[in-house]
Amino acid sequence: MKMRKLLLPVVLIVFAFQARAQLYFPPNTSNWDTLSPSTLNWCPQKIQNLYDYLYSTNSKAFIVHKDGKIVLEKYFNTFTEDSLHV
C-alpha cells in the first residue's frame, strides 16, 4: 500500500510534464520555420567546431529545433534531407 501512495504522485508529475510539452509539425504543404543562430547569440565558430566534430564521427545528419523552429540543420557526405536512414 505504501508503494501505491508513492507511485501516484510520480505518475501525476510525469503526466503534468507531458501535458506541458508542445509538439509542432508543419503542414505537408509548407516548410519548417527557421530561426537564425545569431538571434540566439550562438557563436559561429563553435557551430563550425560542432559540425567538424560531427563530420569526424561519421554523423549523417544533425538538427536542432527551438520553439518549433529549425536553428541548425546539417547533412554530411552524400546524406541529404531526403535520404533514407538505413
N, C-alpha and C positions, 0 to 999 in steps of 0.2 A: 504494500500500500504506500509506503514511503517513497518508493521509486516512481510511482504514478504521480505523486504530488510534485516531484521534481521534474518529471518529464513534461507535464502540461505547460509550465512557463517557458521551457525551452522551445517547445513546438510553437507556441504563440509568438515568441520573439522571431523565430525563423519566418513565420508567415508575415509578420509585420515588415521585416526587411524585404521580403519578396514583393509585397504589395507596393512598396516604395519604388522598386526598380521600374524603369521606363525603357521599353524597347521601341526602337524606331526602324521601320523598314520603308524605304521609298516605294512609291507605286512603280509597277513594272514599266510604266511609260516615261519615267524620269530618272535622272541620275541622283546619286547621293549629294547632299550639300557638303561643301568643304569649308575648312577653317585654316587659315594660314598659321604655321608655327610661330611666325613673328608676332602675331596678335597675342600669343601666349607667352611672349618673351623667351622663346626657346632659342638656344644658341645654335646657329647653323653649323659651326664646326663640330659640335657634339653630335648633331644629327648625322653628319657625314662619317664621323667615327663609328657611330652605331651601324650605319649601312656597311662600312668596311668590315666591321666585326661579323655582321650577318652574312655577308658575302663569303668571308673566310671560313664560316662554319657550314657552308653549303645550304643556306636557307633558300627557299624557293620564293617566298613572299612574306611581306610584313605590312601590317596595317594597324594604325592607331585611330580610334574614334574618341571624340569628346562631345558629349551632349548631342549625340546622333549625327555628328558631322565628321568627315574624314579629315584628320590633321596630317597624317603621314601614310603614304601608300607607295610601296616599292616592290618591284619584281626583279628577280635575279636570273642571270643567264638566259635561257630560252623560255623560261616560265613567264606567262602573261596572265592578265586578269581573266582570260577565257580558257586557260589551261585547266585540265582535269588533274587533280592531285591523286596519284596512284602509288 
